[in-house]
């Protein structure tokens, strides 16, 4: 068995569908978390925002939270 990475670079999933982002994150060893955990991820929706941002280093199995175009953005991303 090879050594497991201690950190993984978060990919840019904005513009992908939920299905594409889920597959990419799973392959990298990350978890894809939909902002509204009470609802199932709409896999065909296009992702408009993610946290943490692309290029951030994350621990294995850390969540990359996503918002689709139909979801409200986090408070700090809303236009003022």
Secondary structure, 3 states (H helix, E strand, C coil): CCCCCCCEECCCCCCCEHHHHHHHHHHHCCEEEECCCCCCCCCCCEEEEEECCCCCEECCCCEEEEEECCCCCCHHHCCC
